Amino acid sequence: MNVPLLDLKAQHEPIRKDLLAAMERVLAQNNFILGQDVKALESQVAAYSQTRFGVGVSSGTDALLAALMALDVKAGDEVITTPLSFFATVGAIVRLGATPVFVDIDPVTYNIDANRIEAAVTPRTKAIIPVHLYGQCADMTPILEIAAKHGLAVVEDAAQAIGSEYRDGRRAGSMGTMGCFSFFPSKNLGGLGDGGMVVTNDETLAEWLQVLRVQGGKPKYYHRVIGGNFRLDTLQAAVLSVKLPYLDRWTKLRQQHAELYESLFRQSGVEATFGVRLPHAAYKQNGVAHYHIYNQFVIAVPKRDALRDYLKEKGVGTEIYYPVPLHLQECLVSLGHRAGDFPEAERACRDLVALPIYPELNEDQQHYVAQTVLEGLAG
């Protein structure tokens, strides 16, 4: 049996007619950049994320970059973040000349360890970027308390977490100064190409983001600042508006798949026998871990690479998120970090592997994945 890591064809086929109709409408309107569909999607995503404003941008990367630009992050500033994330998290900081200051992760949730953040604050700290990794919110209450105490902005990197909720029901992206989403095709809400959005409750920041995304010009051709080309394509917005009403259903299916995986793995005793660590949903309501949206289902496995090779041989798709922690990336050598500086993030990069969790996965496929993992572990 072949079980891919992700099957977008299975997602798109049932809504193919609606997707094509939306694209044909945009083609007929002949308005391909920042059209009415973009405005509509901005309102829809803002409401979904419990915020007042949404500003569509060209990618999740540019969402982070534009958010930091709106905060006037620049050379000499420091931004605290996690060493376990997609490179865009740190890339946006460095591109503005600021210095990323890393704080190690919580080894249970893999999100930034909020208990370590305050020790990293200096007079140069401008902002904190918590990453809601794999679809679960970072521990935001202490992060927001630290930010308020020291007068810092909080930019939530919610690229993998649209619809995820914190323990009090607040949604990813709504708790900090701004929240940043990615609509890369593999995300829970994915387009047919790149796209992103910044959400906020601050009207001034929303207006500033709208200026920054069009080269800093307002009105057109009159440039108050240097911005960028961060505009969201109308075609992507139209596609995403078709998909958004399905998002809660897709999330529920991911959560059901996670529950089945956990049941299968626990019944087989992989934790005690092979030292496997299953995902931990930190926030629950009535005992149900519905606040985790499982953009990825990651397990920690000793001898991870050997298991991954076996799964590939048996037709099971996997991925490593991420093989190299940010502080050890070659292009950041000037920061002076060494192996051992952030041991929990380094351990995660060595041990974690993601299994298929997409909504259209069926039970037979999940049973096959679980059985194949067991076979691979048994060697």
KASUL-V39944 format. One record per backbone hydrogen bond with DSSP energy under -0.5 kcal/mol. CO is the residue of the C=O (numbers start at 1). NH is the residue of the N-H. If there is no record, write none. Layout:
{{CO;NH} {CO;NH}}
This chain:
{{1;3} {3;317} {5;357} {7;11} {8;12} {9;13} {10;14} {12;15} {13;16} {15;19} {16;20} {17;21} {18;22} {19;23} {20;24} {21;25} {22;26} {23;27} {24;28} {25;29} {26;30} {26;31} {32;234} {32;235} {35;38} {35;39} {36;40} {37;41} {38;42} {39;43} {40;44} {41;45} {42;46} {43;47} {44;48} {45;49} {46;51} {47;50} {53;200} {55;198} {56;232} {57;196} {59;63} {60;64} {61;65} {62;66} {63;67} {64;68} {65;69} {66;70} {67;71} {68;73} {69;72} {74;77} {77;99} {78;126} {78;127} {79;101} {80;129} {81;103} {83;85} {83;326} {86;89} {87;90} {87;91} {88;92} {89;93} {90;94} {91;95} {92;96} {93;96} {93;98} {94;97} {97;76} {98;100} {99;79} {100;102} {101;81} {103;83} {104;113} {105;107} {106;110} {111;106} {112;114} {113;116} {114;117} {114;118} {117;120} {118;121} {122;125} {124;78} {126;153} {127;80} {128;130} {128;155} {129;82} {130;132} {130;157} {131;133} {132;135} {133;136} {134;295} {134;296} {135;293} {138;140} {139;143} {140;144} {141;145} {142;146} {143;147} {144;148} {145;149} {146;150} {147;151} {147;152} {148;151} {153;128} {154;156} {154;177} {154;178} {155;157} {156;158} {156;180} {157;132} {158;161} {161;164} {164;172} {166;169} {170;166} {171;174} {178;156} {179;199} {180;158} {181;197} {183;191} {184;187} {188;190} {195;183} {196;57} {197;181} {198;55} {199;179} {200;53} {201;203} {202;206} {203;207} {204;208} {205;209} {206;210} {207;211} {208;212} {209;213} {211;214} {211;216} {211;217} {212;215} {212;228} {213;230} {214;217} {215;227} {216;224} {216;225} {219;222} {221;223} {222;218} {222;224} {225;227} {228;215} {228;230} {230;58} {232;34} {233;237} {234;238} {235;239} {236;240} {237;241} {238;242} {239;243} {240;244} {241;245} {243;246} {243;247} {244;247} {246;250} {247;251} {248;252} {249;253} {250;254} {251;255} {252;256} {253;257} {254;258} {255;259} {256;260} {257;261} {258;262} {259;263} {260;264} {261;265} {262;266} {263;267} {264;268} {265;269} {265;270} {266;269} {269;273} {270;274} {270;276} {271;275} {276;278} {277;300} {279;281} {280;282} {282;284} {283;291} {285;288} {288;285} {288;290} {289;292} {291;165} {296;298} {297;355} {299;301} {299;353} {300;277} {301;304} {303;307} {304;308} {305;309} {306;310} {307;311} {308;312} {309;313} {310;314} {311;316} {312;315} {315;3} {315;317} {319;321} {319;354} {320;323} {325;328} {326;329} {329;332} {330;333} {332;335} {333;336} {338;341} {340;343} {342;346} {343;347} {344;348} {345;349} {346;350} {347;351} {348;352} {351;301} {353;299} {354;319} {355;297} {358;361} {362;366} {363;367} {364;368} {365;369} {366;370} {367;371} {368;372} {369;373} {370;374} {371;375} {372;376} {373;377} {374;378} {375;379}}
